[in-house]
């Protein structure tokens, strides 16, 4: 194999260091928060979100129950102003012990 034949190919066995996508703030930022289904799960999530995004409009949220009803996902969109705001929101949601995943 000549040098020219190899050009343009990458060894897939080698990991590629990828940078996370750059976000331009402020922006609309969608989140899906998954936790155990409970009557007060949505209210708990909303209280935390409002602390980090005071202009959050609760009427825009969507709650989706899992097929067997064991979990709920709360889908929201906030006006994100910084990476720090998003990180702090993620941390507080996870610290509740009720949230299994934030996407």
C-alpha positions in Angstrom: 0.0 0.0 0.0 1.5 3.3 -1.0 1.4 6.5 1.1 -1.2 8.1 -1.2 -3.6 5.1 -0.9 -3.6 5.5 2.9 -4.2 9.2 2.8 -7.7 10.2 4.0 -8.2 7.1 6.0 -8.2 6.9 9.8 -7.5 4.0 12.0 -10.9 3.3 13.7 -9.1 1.5 16.5 -7.7 4.8 17.7 -10.0 7.0 19.7 -10.6 10.5 18.4 -10.6 13.4 20.9 -13.7 15.3 20.1 -14.6 18.6 21.6 -18.1 19.0 23.0 -20.3 21.1 20.8 -20.1 24.8 21.4 -23.3 26.4 22.6 -24.0 30.1 22.0 -25.7 31.7 25.0 -28.4 32.7 25.6 -30.4 29.9 23.9 -33.4 27.6 24.3 -32.1 24.5 26.0 -34.2 21.3 26.1 -33.9 18.8 29.0 -35.5 15.4 29.7 -35.5 14.6 33.4 -36.3 10.9 34.2 -37.2 9.7 37.7 -39.5 7.3 39.6 -43.1 8.0 39.0 -44.7 9.9 41.9 -47.5 12.5 42.3 -45.0 15.1 43.4 -42.1 14.3 40.9 -43.1 17.0 38.4 -43.5 19.6 41.2 -40.1 18.7 42.6 -38.4 19.1 39.2 -40.2 22.4 38.6 -39.1 23.9 41.9 -35.5 23.2 41.1 -35.7 24.4 37.5 -37.3 27.7 38.6 -34.4 28.3 41.0 -31.9 28.1 38.1 -34.1 29.5 35.3 -36.6 32.0 37.0 -38.2 32.8 33.6 -39.2 29.1 33.1 -42.7 28.7 31.8 -44.2 25.7 33.5 -47.1 25.5 31.0 -44.6 24.3 28.3 -43.5 21.2 30.2 -44.5 17.7 29.1 -44.8 14.7 31.4 -44.5 11.2 29.8 -45.1 8.0 31.8 -43.1 4.9 31.0 -44.9 2.0 29.4 -45.3 0.2 32.8 -45.9 3.4 34.8 -42.8 3.0 36.9 -40.9 6.0 35.6 -41.8 9.5 34.4 -39.9 11.8 32.2 -40.4 15.6 32.5 -39.5 17.4 29.3 -38.8 21.1 29.6 -37.1 24.0 27.7 -35.4 26.8 29.5 -33.7 29.9 28.4 -30.1 28.9 29.2 -27.7 31.8 29.9 -24.4 29.9 30.6 -22.7 26.5 30.9 -22.5 27.1 34.7 -26.2 27.5 34.9 -26.8 24.2 33.1 -24.2 22.4 35.2 -25.6 23.6 38.5 -29.2 22.7 37.4 -28.0 19.1 36.5 -26.2 18.8 39.8 -29.2 19.9 41.9 -31.5 17.6 40.0 -29.2 14.6 40.5 -28.7 15.5 44.2 -32.4 14.9 44.9 -31.9 11.2 44.7 -35.1 11.0 42.8 -33.7 11.8 39.4 -32.2 8.8 37.5 -31.1 10.6 34.4 -30.9 14.1 32.9 -30.5 14.3 29.1 
